[in-house]
Amino acid sequence: MLDQPPSNRSEQTQYPDWVFDESDIPDPLGYGQRAVTFLKRLRHPNSSAPGHAFQLAPWQERIVRAIYGPRHADGRRIVQTVFLLVPRGNRKTSLAAALALLHTIGPEREAAGQVLFAAADREQAGIGFREAANIIREDKRLVAATRIYDAFNSAKQIVMLDGKTTLRAISSDGGAAHGLTPAFTLIDEIHVWKGRDLWEALKSGAAKIDDSLTVIATTAGRGSETVAAEQFAYARDVASGKIVNPAYLPILFQANPDDDWQDEKIWHKANPGLAHGFPSLKGLRTLANEAEHRPADKSAFLQFNLNVWQANSRDPLFEMATYDRRAFDIDFADLEDLSCYLGVDMSISGDLTAVVAAWRHDDDQITIHPWVFVPGEDLKGRSERDGVPYQRWADEGLITICPGPIIDHGTVEDQIRELCATYQVQEIAFDPHLARATMQRLFDDGLPTVEFRQTPLNMGVAAGDLERTVNGELIRHSGHAALRQHFDSVVASRNDTSGLIRMHKGKRTDRIDAAIAAAMAVNRACAAKTNLSKYNDPEAEGLFIF
């Protein structure tokens, strides 16, 4: 290698200080300067510069130099993947469109090369494409050298007549992307992508070319089990120095979760364009003022304007960071002598079923663990719709895949019987609406089934017990990914009059079955502690006078 791309000066930070510190960015062959020169010669319809010249802010120029300057000895780029995390309004679409044109009509183009704009849906993919097309239309010379195909409801494509390099907009159908060999791919707003097909097709296609470049340009997302979350986690590890990979360039403009979100200095930290007038500072002030007393608006401000990665729910039952701090290596043999309480959320049709056990310790801590059952029919399609890796979870032993389109209640019943044979199960809480036959069989065999109707009152109290035990750091768990995902997907609506909490989904494809079962189990464990009287305490001695 001739030179390396810039890295953070300290392994303790993930922030791209090199974008602003004027440190040297290697450019031994002059390709970084060549790229910058080309971009500045473009024109943009919204530019305020003379002649509508494309405006490349200093921080954007540094990024371009970092991508195209460092080279291997044979001239190939060292950087193969860029993860650009930048909030809304910082003109990432304009920069991405310009980079795509650098590979379509500029000095980075390859004869018959493929340049792709990839997004979650056709409309989003068309935004970047139109940006590139409008840049071309600003220059008669470029119009003459290209053909733009952008008829309504048809495939979007720009063709460079000399060499037949093409720029295409593609979306969601991963199958259609197989067979492509992109020299440049723009992955737009990956945080809203569902499933992995398109991502995997594009990555495998890029691997066919020695010098292919993939730029992931996105704002922050939600959750921890999506392809976006995986790439974000990897980018953080590279940025902090935990992982050394010169081919992967992370550029993470974001506030820290513990930063003061109302401090305008933090806004400038997360939004590199603010110093140059974009996004609107007055606009951010308006959003922040509205968000001060609206939790949902605050969550949106943190995600889209400060790039703080969020939980799945805008109105969570509890902070997932608090929950995560209570993850331990659980020795289940140590739980065999403790009182155990089961919560069961049965399913109909093709829904999931969950059994959660809550063990009550002598010091009032509660250990929880789930058993989650998923219908096996069309598992890949279900995984894409729900946005979670069911097959991987099954391979890791975290969930049970049941053959067919529905959950066999007998399989769930067998699991409950096994738990009762292993642990000191005091109660098995069911909503009888979906489980009366199962309850009756277990009851007939002497197992301690109890009715737990999932009414607003019962579940409101149960959700409150779960919230208090988590916030009080009394919950212990193993970090089970499926259980965490279900907690992360809960939307909590709070009744201002009664104080009761309703746990529900944010959207139809969210899954919260294990969270519901956990609330039931924790509620029964808490009730057992509360109901322990001195009169039935075996360790109590003497005469009680009240």
C-alpha positions as CSV (number, residue, x, y, z in Angstrom):
1,M,0.0,0.0,0.0
2,L,1.1,3.6,-0.7
3,D,-1.0,5.3,2.0
4,Q,-3.9,4.7,4.4
5,P,-7.2,6.7,4.6
6,P,-7.5,8.9,7.7
7,S,-8.5,7.4,11.0
8,N,-9.6,8.9,14.3
9,R,-6.7,10.3,16.3
10,S,-8.0,8.6,19.4
11,E,-9.4,5.1,19.8
12,Q,-11.8,6.6,22.4
13,T,-13.9,8.6,19.9
14,Q,-16.0,7.5,17.0
15,Y,-16.4,11.1,15.7
16,P,-14.5,12.0,12.5
17,D,-12.2,14.7,13.8
18,W,-10.1,14.3,10.7
19,V,-12.8,16.0,8.6
20,F,-12.1,19.3,10.4
21,D,-8.5,19.2,11.7
22,E,-6.8,20.0,8.4
23,S,-4.5,17.0,8.8
24,D,-2.9,15.5,5.8
25,I,-5.1,13.1,3.6
26,P,-2.9,10.9,1.5
27,D,-3.2,11.5,-2.3
28,P,0.0,10.0,-3.8
29,L,-1.4,9.7,-7.3
30,G,-3.6,12.9,-7.3
31,Y,-6.9,11.0,-7.7
32,G,-8.4,12.8,-4.7
33,Q,-7.7,16.2,-6.2
34,R,-8.9,14.9,-9.6
35,A,-12.3,13.9,-8.0
36,V,-12.6,17.3,-6.2
37,T,-11.9,19.2,-9.4
38,F,-14.5,17.3,-11.4
39,L,-17.2,17.8,-8.7
40,K,-16.5,21.5,-8.6
41,R,-17.0,21.7,-12.4
42,L,-20.5,20.3,-12.2
43,R,-23.5,22.6,-11.9
44,H,-26.5,22.3,-9.6
45,P,-29.9,23.9,-10.2
46,N,-30.2,25.1,-6.6
47,S,-26.6,26.5,-6.3
48,S,-26.2,30.1,-5.3
49,A,-22.6,30.2,-6.7
50,P,-21.8,32.0,-10.0
51,G,-22.9,29.9,-12.9
52,H,-24.8,27.5,-10.6
53,A,-21.4,25.8,-9.9
54,F,-21.7,22.8,-7.6
55,Q,-20.9,23.9,-4.1
56,L,-18.6,21.5,-2.2
57,A,-18.4,22.5,1.4
58,P,-14.9,22.1,3.0
59,W,-16.1,19.1,5.1
60,Q,-17.5,17.5,2.0
61,E,-14.3,18.1,0.1
62,R,-12.3,16.4,2.9
63,I,-14.6,13.3,2.6
64,V,-14.1,13.1,-1.2
65,R,-10.4,13.3,-0.7
66,A,-10.5,10.6,1.9
67,I,-12.4,8.3,-0.4
68,Y,-10.4,8.8,-3.6
69,G,-6.9,9.8,-2.5
70,P,-5.5,6.8,-0.6
71,R,-4.4,4.1,-3.1
72,H,-2.8,0.7,-3.3
73,A,0.5,0.5,-5.1
74,D,-1.3,-0.6,-8.3
75,G,-3.6,2.4,-8.2
76,R,-6.7,0.8,-6.8
77,R,-8.6,2.6,-4.1
78,I,-8.0,1.5,-0.6
79,V,-11.5,2.5,0.5
80,Q,-14.1,0.1,-0.8
81,T,-17.0,0.9,1.5
82,V,-18.1,4.2,3.1
83,F,-20.6,4.5,5.9
84,L,-21.7,8.1,5.9
85,L,-24.0,8.8,8.8
86,V,-25.3,12.4,8.6
87,P,-28.6,14.0,9.8
88,R,-31.3,15.3,7.5
89,G,-30.7,18.6,5.7
90,N,-26.9,18.2,5.3
91,R,-27.2,17.7,1.5
92,K,-26.0,14.1,1.5
93,T,-28.3,13.4,-1.5
94,S,-26.5,16.1,-3.6
95,L,-23.1,14.8,-2.6
96,A,-24.1,11.2,-3.3
97,A,-25.5,12.2,-6.7
98,A,-22.3,14.0,-7.6
99,L,-20.2,11.0,-6.6
100,A,-22.4,8.8,-8.8
101,L,-21.7,11.1,-11.7
102,L,-18.0,10.9,-11.0
103,H,-18.3,7.2,-11.8
104,T,-20.8,7.7,-14.7
105,I,-19.4,10.6,-16.7
106,G,-16.3,11.5,-14.7
107,P,-12.7,10.3,-14.4
108,E,-13.7,7.3,-12.3
109,R,-16.0,5.8,-14.9
110,E,-15.4,2.4,-16.5
111,A,-16.4,1.4,-19.9
112,A,-19.8,-0.4,-19.7
113,G,-19.6,0.1,-16.0
114,Q,-22.7,-0.1,-13.8
115,V,-23.6,2.7,-11.3
116,L,-26.5,2.1,-9.0
117,F,-28.8,4.2,-6.8
118,A,-30.4,1.7,-4.4
119,A,-33.2,2.5,-2.0
120,A,-35.9,0.8,0.0
121,D,-38.6,1.8,-2.5
122,R,-39.0,3.3,-6.0
123,E,-39.8,6.8,-4.8
124,Q,-36.8,7.0,-2.6
125,A,-34.5,5.6,-5.3
126,G,-35.9,8.2,-7.7
127,I,-34.9,11.1,-5.4
128,G,-31.2,10.5,-5.9
129,F,-31.6,9.7,-9.5
130,R,-33.4,13.0,-10.2
131,E,-30.7,14.9,-8.4
132,A,-28.1,13.4,-10.7
133,A,-30.3,14.0,-13.8
134,N,-30.9,17.6,-12.9
135,I,-27.2,18.2,-12.4
136,I,-26.6,16.9,-16.0
137,R,-29.4,19.1,-17.4
138,E,-27.6,22.2,-16.1
139,D,-24.8,21.7,-18.6
140,K,-25.6,21.4,-22.3
141,R,-22.3,19.5,-22.9
142,L,-23.4,16.8,-20.5
143,V,-26.8,16.7,-22.0
144,A,-25.3,16.0,-25.4
145,A,-23.0,13.3,-24.0
146,T,-25.7,11.4,-22.2
147,R,-29.2,10.0,-22.5
148,I,-31.6,10.3,-19.6
149,Y,-34.5,7.8,-19.4
150,D,-36.9,8.9,-16.7
151,A,-40.4,8.5,-18.0
152,F,-43.1,8.2,-15.4
153,N,-43.5,4.7,-14.0
154,S,-40.6,3.3,-16.1
155,A,-37.0,2.3,-15.3
156,K,-34.8,5.2,-14.5
157,Q,-31.4,5.2,-16.3
158,I,-28.7,7.6,-17.4
159,V,-26.4,6.4,-20.1
160,M,-23.0,7.9,-21.0
161,L,-22.9,7.5,-24.8
162,D,-19.1,7.2,-24.9
163,G,-18.3,3.9,-23.3
164,K,-21.9,3.0,-22.4
165,T,-21.5,3.5,-18.6
166,T,-25.0,3.4,-17.0
167,L,-26.5,4.9,-13.9
168,R,-29.7,3.1,-12.7
169,A,-32.1,3.5,-9.9
170,I,-33.2,0.2,-8.3
171,S,-35.3,-0.7,-5.2
172,S,-36.5,-3.4,-2.9
173,D,-36.6,-6.4,-5.3
174,G,-33.3,-8.1,-4.4
175,G,-33.9,-10.8,-7.0
176,A,-33.7,-8.2,-9.8
177,A,-30.3,-7.0,-8.5
178,H,-28.7,-10.5,-8.8
179,G,-26.3,-10.6,-11.7
180,L,-25.3,-7.0,-11.5
181,T,-21.7,-6.0,-11.1
182,P,-21.7,-2.4,-9.9
183,A,-18.6,-0.3,-10.1
184,F,-20.3,2.2,-7.7
185,T,-23.3,1.7,-5.5
186,L,-25.1,4.3,-3.4
187,I,-27.1,2.7,-0.6
188,D,-29.6,5.3,0.3
189,E,-31.2,5.5,3.8
190,I,-30.5,1.9,4.7
191,H,-32.2,2.4,8.1
192,V,-35.6,2.0,6.4
193,W,-34.6,-1.1,4.3
194,K,-36.7,-4.3,5.1
195,G,-35.0,-7.6,4.8
196,R,-31.6,-8.4,3.4
197,D,-32.1,-9.6,-0.2
198,L,-31.2,-6.3,-2.0
199,W,-28.3,-5.6,0.3
200,E,-26.8,-9.1,-0.2
201,A,-27.3,-9.0,-3.9
202,L,-25.5,-5.7,-4.2
203,K,-22.7,-6.7,-1.9
204,S,-22.1,-10.0,-3.8
205,G,-22.2,-8.1,-7.1
206,A,-19.7,-5.5,-5.9
207,A,-17.3,-8.3,-4.9
208,K,-17.0,-9.3,-8.5
209,I,-15.0,-6.1,-9.3
210,D,-11.6,-5.3,-7.8
211,D,-12.2,-1.6,-7.5
212,S,-15.9,-1.3,-6.7
213,L,-17.0,1.3,-4.3
214,T,-20.1,1.2,-2.0
215,V,-21.3,4.4,-0.3
216,I,-23.9,3.9,2.4
217,A,-25.5,7.4,3.1
218,T,-28.1,7.4,5.8
219,T,-29.5,9.0,8.9
220,A,-29.7,7.1,12.1
221,G,-32.2,4.3,12.5
222,R,-34.0,2.2,15.1
223,G,-33.5,-1.2,16.7
224,S,-30.6,-3.5,16.7
225,E,-31.5,-6.5,14.5
226,T,-31.6,-4.9,11.0
227,V,-28.9,-4.8,8.3
228,A,-28.6,-1.1,9.0
229,A,-28.0,-1.7,12.7
230,E,-25.3,-4.3,11.8
231,Q,-23.5,-1.9,9.5
232,F,-23.8,0.9,12.0
233,A,-22.3,-1.3,14.7
234,Y,-19.5,-2.3,12.4
235,A,-18.8,1.3,11.5
236,R,-18.6,2.3,15.1
237,D,-16.1,-0.5,15.8
238,V,-13.9,0.6,12.9
239,A,-14.2,4.3,13.9
240,S,-13.2,3.6,17.5
241,G,-10.3,1.4,16.4
242,K,-11.8,-1.8,17.9
243,I,-11.7,-3.2,14.3
244,V,-8.9,-2.3,11.9
245,N,-10.2,-2.3,8.3
246,P,-8.6,0.3,6.0
247,A,-11.1,-0.6,3.2
248,Y,-14.1,0.5,5.4
249,L,-14.4,4.3,6.0
250,P,-16.8,5.2,8.7
251,I,-17.9,8.9,8.9
252,L,-20.3,9.2,11.8
253,F,-21.7,12.7,12.4
254,Q,-23.8,12.2,15.5
255,A,-24.4,13.4,19.1
256,N,-23.6,11.0,21.9
257,P,-26.7,9.6,23.7
258,D,-25.7,11.5,26.9
259,D,-25.1,14.9,25.2
260,D,-27.5,17.7,26.0
261,W,-29.8,17.5,23.0
262,Q,-30.9,21.2,23.5
263,D,-27.4,22.5,23.3
264,E,-26.8,24.2,20.0
265,K,-23.1,23.3,20.1
266,I,-24.2,19.7,20.0
267,W,-26.3,20.5,16.9
268,H,-23.3,21.8,15.2
269,K,-21.3,18.8,16.1
270,A,-23.9,16.4,14.5
271,N,-24.7,18.7,11.6
272,P,-21.5,19.6,9.7
273,G,-23.5,21.7,7.2
274,L,-24.8,24.1,9.9
275,A,-21.6,26.2,9.7
276,H,-22.4,26.8,6.0
277,G,-26.1,27.5,6.4
278,F,-27.7,24.1,6.0
279,P,-29.8,22.7,7.5
280,S,-31.7,25.8,8.8
281,L,-30.7,26.7,12.4
282,K,-34.0,28.4,12.9
283,G,-35.7,25.3,11.7
284,L,-33.8,23.2,14.3
285,R,-34.7,25.6,17.0
286,T,-38.4,25.3,16.1
287,L,-38.2,21.5,16.2
288,A,-36.3,21.5,19.5
289,N,-38.9,23.8,21.1
290,E,-41.7,21.6,20.0
291,A,-39.9,18.4,21.2
292,E,-39.2,19.7,24.7
293,H,-42.7,18.6,25.9
294,R,-43.5,15.9,23.4
295,P,-41.6,12.6,23.9
296,A,-42.3,11.4,20.4
297,D,-41.0,14.6,18.8
298,K,-37.9,14.5,21.0
299,S,-37.2,10.9,19.8
300,A,-37.6,12.1,16.2
301,F,-35.3,15.1,16.8
302,L,-32.6,12.8,18.3
303,Q,-32.9,10.3,15.4
304,F,-33.2,12.6,12.4
305,N,-31.5,15.8,13.4
306,L,-28.8,14.6,15.9
307,N,-28.3,11.0,14.5
308,V,-28.7,9.2,17.8
309,W,-29.6,5.6,17.1
310,Q,-33.0,4.9,18.7
311,A,-34.9,2.0,20.1
312,N,-37.7,0.6,17.9
313,S,-40.4,2.4,19.9
314,R,-40.9,6.2,20.1
315,D,-42.7,5.7,23.4
316,P,-40.8,2.9,25.1
317,L,-41.9,1.1,28.3
318,F,-38.4,1.7,29.7
319,E,-34.9,2.7,28.5
320,M,-33.2,-0.2,26.8
321,A,-29.9,1.0,28.1
322,T,-31.2,0.4,31.6
323,Y,-32.4,-3.1,30.6
324,D,-29.1,-3.9,28.9
325,R,-27.0,-3.1,32.0
326,R,-28.7,-6.1,33.7
327,A,-27.4,-8.8,31.3
328,F,-25.6,-11.6,33.0
329,D,-24.3,-15.1,32.3
330,I,-27.2,-17.1,33.8
331,D,-26.5,-20.5,35.3
332,F,-29.9,-22.1,35.1
333,A,-29.0,-24.8,37.6
334,D,-28.8,-22.0,40.2
335,L,-32.5,-21.2,39.6
336,E,-33.9,-24.7,40.3
337,D,-34.6,-24.0,43.9
338,L,-36.2,-20.6,43.4
339,S,-39.9,-19.9,43.1
340,C,-40.7,-19.6,39.4
341,Y,-43.7,-17.9,37.7
342,L,-44.6,-18.5,34.0
343,G,-46.3,-16.0,31.7
344,V,-47.8,-17.5,28.5
345,D,-48.9,-15.5,25.5
346,M,-50.5,-17.9,23.1
347,S,-51.2,-17.2,19.5
348,I,-53.8,-17.8,16.8
349,S,-53.3,-17.8,13.0
350,G,-49.7,-17.3,12.1
351,D,-48.6,-15.2,15.2
352,L,-45.8,-16.0,17.5
353,T,-46.2,-17.6,20.9
354,A,-44.0,-16.9,24.0
355,V,-43.5,-18.4,27.4
356,V,-41.5,-16.4,29.8
357,A,-40.2,-17.6,33.2
358,A,-39.6,-15.2,36.1
359,W,-37.6,-16.5,39.1
360,R,-37.8,-14.5,42.3
361,H,-34.6,-14.3,44.4
362,D,-34.4,-13.7,48.1
363,D,-33.1,-10.2,47.6
364,D,-36.1,-9.2,45.5
365,Q,-34.3,-9.5,42.1
366,I,-36.1,-11.3,39.4
367,T,-34.4,-13.4,36.6
368,I,-36.4,-13.7,33.4
369,H,-35.9,-15.9,30.4
370,P,-38.1,-16.6,27.3
371,W,-39.0,-19.5,25.1
372,V,-40.3,-18.1,21.7
373,F,-42.1,-20.2,19.1
374,V,-42.3,-19.1,15.4
375,P,-44.3,-20.7,12.5
376,G,-41.9,-22.2,10.1
377,E,-43.9,-21.7,6.9
378,D,-42.3,-18.9,4.7
379,L,-39.8,-18.2,7.4
380,K,-37.7,-16.0,5.0
381,G,-40.7,-13.9,4.1
382,R,-41.7,-13.6,7.7
383,S,-38.1,-12.5,8.6
384,E,-38.2,-9.8,5.9
385,R,-41.7,-8.6,6.9
386,D,-40.8,-8.4,10.6
387,G,-37.2,-7.2,10.1
388,V,-35.6,-9.8,12.3
389,P,-33.3,-12.8,11.6
390,Y,-35.5,-15.7,12.6
391,Q,-33.3,-18.3,10.9
392,R,-30.2,-17.1,12.6
393,W,-32.0,-17.0,16.0
394,A,-33.1,-20.6,15.4
395,D,-29.6,-21.7,14.5
396,E,-28.4,-20.0,17.8
397,G,-31.0,-21.9,19.8
398,L,-32.9,-18.7,20.7
399,I,-36.3,-19.6,19.2
400,T,-38.2,-22.7,18.2
401,I,-39.3,-23.1,14.6
402,C,-42.6,-25.0,14.4
403,P,-43.5,-26.7,11.1
404,G,-46.4,-25.3,9.2
405,P,-48.3,-22.0,9.2
406,I,-49.3,-21.9,12.9
407,I,-48.0,-22.8,16.3
408,D,-48.9,-26.3,17.5
409,H,-50.2,-25.7,21.1
410,G,-49.0,-29.2,22.0
411,T,-45.4,-28.1,21.4
412,V,-45.9,-25.1,23.8
413,E,-47.6,-27.4,26.3
414,D,-44.6,-29.8,26.2
415,Q,-42.2,-26.9,27.0
416,I,-44.3,-25.8,29.9
417,R,-44.4,-29.3,31.3
418,E,-40.6,-29.5,31.0
419,L,-40.2,-26.3,32.9
420,C,-42.5,-27.5,35.6
421,A,-40.5,-30.7,35.9
422,T,-37.2,-28.7,36.2
423,Y,-38.1,-25.6,38.3
424,Q,-40.3,-24.7,41.3
425,V,-43.2,-23.4,39.2
426,Q,-45.7,-21.7,41.5
427,E,-48.1,-20.3,38.8
428,I,-48.6,-20.6,35.1
429,A,-50.5,-17.5,33.9
430,F,-52.6,-17.8,30.8
431,D,-55.2,-15.6,29.1
432,P,-58.0,-18.2,28.8
433,H,-59.3,-16.7,25.6
434,L,-56.7,-18.5,23.6
435,A,-55.6,-21.3,25.9
436,R,-58.5,-22.8,27.7
437,A,-58.0,-26.3,26.4
438,T,-54.3,-26.2,27.2
439,M,-55.0,-24.8,30.7
440,Q,-57.5,-27.5,31.4
441,R,-55.1,-30.3,30.5
442,L,-52.4,-28.9,32.6
443,F,-54.8,-28.3,35.5
444,D,-56.1,-31.9,35.3
445,D,-52.5,-33.0,35.7
446,G,-52.1,-31.0,38.9
447,L,-50.1,-28.1,37.4
448,P,-50.7,-24.6,38.9
449,T,-52.5,-22.8,36.0
450,V,-54.1,-19.5,36.8
451,E,-56.3,-17.2,34.6
452,F,-54.7,-13.9,33.6
453,R,-57.1,-12.1,31.4
454,Q,-55.3,-9.6,29.3
455,T,-57.7,-6.8,30.1
456,P,-56.6,-3.1,30.3
457,L,-56.6,-3.3,34.1
458,N,-54.6,-6.5,34.4
459,M,-52.1,-5.7,31.7
460,G,-51.8,-2.1,32.9
461,V,-50.8,-3.3,36.4
462,A,-48.4,-5.9,34.9
463,A,-46.8,-3.4,32.6
464,G,-46.3,-1.1,35.6
465,D,-44.6,-3.9,37.6
466,L,-42.3,-4.7,34.7
467,E,-41.4,-1.1,34.2
468,R,-40.6,-0.6,37.9
469,T,-38.5,-3.7,38.2
470,V,-36.4,-2.8,35.1
471,N,-36.0,0.8,36.1
472,G,-35.1,-0.3,39.6
473,E,-32.5,-2.6,38.1
474,L,-34.0,-5.6,39.8
475,I,-34.4,-7.5,36.5
476,R,-31.7,-10.0,35.5
477,H,-31.5,-11.6,32.1
478,S,-29.2,-13.3,29.7
479,G,-29.4,-10.7,26.9
480,H,-31.7,-13.0,24.8
481,A,-31.9,-11.2,21.4
482,A,-35.6,-12.1,20.7
483,L,-36.8,-11.0,24.1
484,R,-34.9,-7.7,23.7
485,Q,-36.3,-7.2,20.3
486,H,-39.9,-7.6,21.6
487,F,-39.2,-5.2,24.5
488,D,-37.7,-2.8,22.0
489,S,-40.8,-2.9,19.9
490,V,-43.3,-2.0,22.7
491,V,-45.1,1.3,22.5
492,A,-46.3,2.4,25.9
493,S,-49.5,4.5,26.1
494,R,-50.1,5.9,29.6
495,N,-53.5,6.9,30.9
496,D,-53.2,10.3,32.5
497,T,-56.1,9.6,34.9
498,S,-55.5,6.1,36.1
499,G,-51.7,5.9,35.4
500,L,-52.2,2.5,33.8
501,I,-50.0,1.6,30.9
502,R,-51.1,-0.1,27.6
503,M,-48.4,-2.1,25.8
504,H,-49.0,-2.2,22.1
505,K,-47.2,-2.4,18.7
506,G,-46.0,0.6,16.9
507,K,-46.8,-1.0,13.5
508,R,-48.5,-4.2,12.3
509,T,-45.2,-6.1,11.7
510,D,-43.8,-5.4,15.2
511,R,-43.7,-8.4,17.6
512,I,-44.2,-7.9,21.3
513,D,-45.4,-11.4,22.4
514,A,-42.4,-12.1,24.6
515,A,-42.8,-8.7,26.2
516,I,-46.4,-9.4,27.1
517,A,-45.5,-12.8,28.5
518,A,-42.7,-11.2,30.5
519,A,-45.1,-8.6,32.0
520,M,-47.4,-11.4,33.1
521,A,-44.6,-13.5,34.6
522,V,-43.0,-10.5,36.4
523,N,-46.5,-9.4,37.7
524,R,-47.1,-12.8,39.3
525,A,-43.6,-12.9,40.8
526,C,-44.2,-9.4,42.3
527,A,-47.6,-10.3,43.5
528,A,-46.2,-13.4,45.3
529,K,-43.7,-11.2,47.1
530,T,-46.4,-8.6,48.0
531,N,-48.8,-11.3,49.2
532,L,-46.3,-13.0,51.6
533,S,-47.8,-12.4,55.0
534,K,-46.0,-12.8,58.4
535,Y,-48.8,-15.3,59.2
536,N,-47.6,-17.7,56.4
537,D,-43.9,-16.9,56.5
538,P,-42.3,-20.1,57.7
539,E,-39.4,-18.2,59.3
540,A,-41.7,-16.0,61.4
541,E,-41.9,-16.7,65.1
542,G,-43.9,-15.4,68.0
543,L,-47.3,-13.7,68.5
544,F,-48.3,-10.9,66.2
545,I,-50.3,-8.0,67.5
546,F,-51.7,-5.3,65.1
